[in-house]
């Protein structure tokens, strides 16, 4: 890696941006240049922009800060831009970045709608720049080990992927002390228009993994969105999408009202068994140590796993999101499927159908994207 990459950041709406930036700090050939936030439609009551710029400077060192990201792009020459604005603004920001010839990395989900995700895809294609959509689950060795076991035929053909994840009272509940309702309601997470809500926040993970594990595009989806306790905002705090694939299905559940998750997030059922990612028994509660439980005995009721598989190590030289992206830029080798924009368009097609179904009350077809991505 002889080339030095000039990196900028745009949009601090999604807090995962700091995980993305931290990954690049581990590389020696990076020059940090500038940052800018996007301006929310509803003014934040948490001083988001000021806090985020300071947090970035604490992480990477001195960088210029611009009030307008368009001015940043006009005045600075960048190789890579990490951008995490409100979900519904991903297309707008990606088009601007691509027009200035910079490669792009954003955080899941790809956007708030399939139409907006297609804007991102077309912008990258038209300007010959690379686009990377990050997923925390991509960097879980256990998640990847499940895929290897599926491909080896350990449980036969996949019939169902079950995903449930979320937390208590949404993303802002991690802040201590937890902000009051009116403060949460002013943030985009709890507003439908900018792409807030539990469906886009958490069922997206299940859509990504289901598409990858099943190995085929989805065909139809049925969605449900509810606001059960977060009445300070109009976005959903619980959601379910049932997804039909040609020879399988998935059930994707998202929640911001679960006091304790109680069950593992991911279970894959096959013709001859099941795989489940679970916490290693006896692991420290603050340690995300995971194993893959393999169930291949025919049984009724709850039984112990037939085998517990330790996760495979991530591939050397591509074991972090920053290394994976730089490797792709420098070699042209394909990205991991879960972060590749083409597969992420299919993930967005699932979410888009689920959203349309929640609005219509009917089963909705998932858009066929073969005309676009082949």
JOSULFEN-V29850 format. One record per helix or strand of 3 or more residues. SS is the DSSP state (A for helix, B for strand). FROM is the first residue (numbers start at 1). TO is the last residue. If there is no record, write none. Layout:
ss = <SS & SS>
from = <FROM & FROM>
to = <TO & TO>
//
This chain:
ss = <B & A & B & A & B & A & B & A & B & A & B & A & A & B & A & A & A & A & B & B & B & B & B & B & B & A & A & A & A>
from = <5 & 17 & 30 & 48 & 64 & 69 & 80 & 87 & 103 & 114 & 131 & 136 & 141 & 158 & 171 & 181 & 188 & 198 & 218 & 238 & 248 & 266 & 273 & 290 & 307 & 321 & 337 & 341 & 370>
to = <12 & 25 & 36 & 60 & 66 & 75 & 84 & 99 & 107 & 127 & 134 & 139 & 151 & 166 & 174 & 185 & 190 & 214 & 226 & 245 & 255 & 270 & 279 & 295 & 310 & 331 & 339 & 360 & 373>
//
